[in-house]
Amino acid sequence: MAEHDPQKAKARGRAEAVFTASEQRDAAVHEQIRKERAASDAKTARLRALRLAKEAADKATAERQDADGAKPAAKRARTRKAPTKRVFI
């Protein structure tokens, strides 16, 4: 039984090295995911702030136009180009 102790120690050392490397990879992946989520959350917050600011500006413009009695600016209608004639010879 004493002769197997070095083999067991080597096997245990290899297993612990593999386990430690796996834990380090897992920690790196979790850190990367955390960073991506933080970036996504920051982007969402920025876009939301921009949207809310635009909605507030649009509302203020509409209220000003209502107070002035002016109609909101109408969108310009799209015009189509006249179709070209194709001549076949």
Stockholm file with secondary structure:
# STOCKHOLM 1.0

chainA/1-89         MAEHDPQKAKARGRAEAVFTASEQRDAAVHEQIRKERAASDAKTARLRALRLAKEAADKATAERQDADGAKPAAKRARTRKAPTKRVFI
#=GR chainA/1-89 SS CGGGHHHHHHHHHHHHHHHHHHHHHHHHHHHHHHHHHHHHHHHHHHHHHHHHHHHHHHHHHHHHHHHHTCCCCCCCCCCCCCCCCCCCC
#=GC SS_cons        CGGGHHHHHHHHHHHHHHHHHHHHHHHHHHHHHHHHHHHHHHHHHHHHHHHHHHHHHHHHHHHHHHHHTCCCCCCCCCCCCCCCCCCCC
//
